[in-house]
């Protein structure tokens, strides 16, 4: 298509120009849709509800074991991580030491350090891509998170996430 401008020069529009304009409009439309609907999670399809997050905290001083009793813990950004269950198990921290033959053998720490294994009840949604804690923070198995309460902070390793079963 040819058009004349005010000074008499011809301006040509080719199919490539039309394609580029359509591509630009589609990009803008995608950005607008993502900003309006996608960022708040409204495109997430999954099962919302209460989940059990199994965790491990390693090499903790035994004096801090009282802090892993039932209660709330939070992520660094203020998102509620979950309510710790009463089922925390404390075991001496396992160490690997070299013996006189140069072999590594497992032994248990005698200096009062413990490993903590437990579960926390958390609200979220399980999607095809993973678990969204409170529908906004991605959490997965083998992920390390720093959680804290009023008394202490700890780095936890997420072991498993499962749906809380309803019992009659």
N, C-alpha and C positions, 0 to 999 in steps of 0.2 A: 504494500500500500504506500503510495507516495502522497505527500502533503507539501504544500508551499508555505514557507514562513513569510513573515512581514517583509523581509529584505529580498525575497524572491528565490532563496535557495531551497532545494528539495531536501526533505527529511524522509528517510526510508525506514519502515518498520518491517522487520523480518520475523519469521516464525520463532527464531531463537529469542528475540526480544519478548515476544508474547510468553514463551516458556519461562524466561527469567522472572517476568512480572508475576506469573502464576505461582512460581516457586517461592518468591518473596512473600506473597500473600498467605500461602500455606504455612510458611515458617512463623509468621506473625500470629496466625490463628492458633497454631500449636502452642506457642508461648502463652497466649492469653488463656487457653483452655487449661494448661498446666498450672498457671498462677491461680485461676479462679477455683478449679475443682480438684486438681491433682495434689496440691501441696497439703491439703488438710486430710488426705487419706480417703476421700469419698470414692475413689476408684478401687479401694481394697475390698476384695471379696474374701471372706474367711469366717471362721468360727470364733466369735467373741465370747469372752467369759473369764472364768477363774482358772488359772494354771498353776501347776507346781513346778518350780524351778529348782533343780538339784544343783548344789554348789559345793566347792571344796576351797578351803583356805589353808595354805600350807605354812609351816614354820612360824607358829604364833606362840608368844610367851604364854605359859599356862595361867598366869594371873589374869589374862584377858579372856579366858574361857567363859567367864560370867557374862560377858557382853554378847555372847551368841545364844542367849536365852530368847524366849519368845518376845518379839517386839518389832518395830518398824525400822527399816533401813532405807536410805535414799541414795540415788545417783548424784553425781556432782552437780548436775544442772537443776536439781530440785525435784526431779521426777520420782515418784514413789516406786521403789524397786519392789517391795513386797513385805509381807509380815512373816518373820522367821517363825518356823514351827518349833515345837518342843523336842523334836527328834534328833537334835544335833549329837553327833558321835565324835568323841575326842580320842585320838590315838597318838602315841609318841611319834614324833617326826622320824622318818626313815632316812638314814644316811648311807652312803656307799663309801667305804674306807678300803684302802689298799693293805693287804696283809703282807707277811714276810716273803711270800712267793711272787709278789707283784700282781696278784689277782684282786679284783674288787669284790668285796663281800658286803651284803646288806647288814646294817646294824640299826638299832633304835637309839635315838638321842636320849641321853640320861640327864641333860641339863635343864629339863623342864619345858622343852619346846614341844608343841603338839600340832597335829593337823586336825582340822575341823571339817566334817562332812555333814550336810544338812539340807533342808528344803525350805523354800519360802513360797507363800501363796501370793500370786500377783495377778493383776487384771491386765488383759490384753486381747489381741486378736492374732490367730494363727492364719497366715496367708500361704499362698504357693511359694513365696520367696522366703518365708521365715516368720518368726514371732515378733510382733510389734508390741513392746511393753507400753501400756497405757495408750495404745494406738499411735505412738509417735517415736519411740526409740527402738531400733532394731537390736535384738538379742538372739544369739545362737549358741549352740553347744561349742565348746572349746574357745569361747570368747572370754577375755579377762575384763572385768569391770571394777572400778573403785567405788565402793559403797561406804556410806557413813551414817552414823547416828549421832546423837548428842555427845556420846562418850568417846567414840573412836572412829577411825577409818580403817578399811581393810580392802585388799585386792582379792577378789574372788574369781574362781574359774568356774564357768557355767558347764555343768556336766550333761544335763538333760532338761527338756521342757516337755511336760505332758499335761493334758487336760484333766482337771479335777473331776472325778467320777461322782455322780449323784447317787447317794445311797438312800434306799427307802427304809 
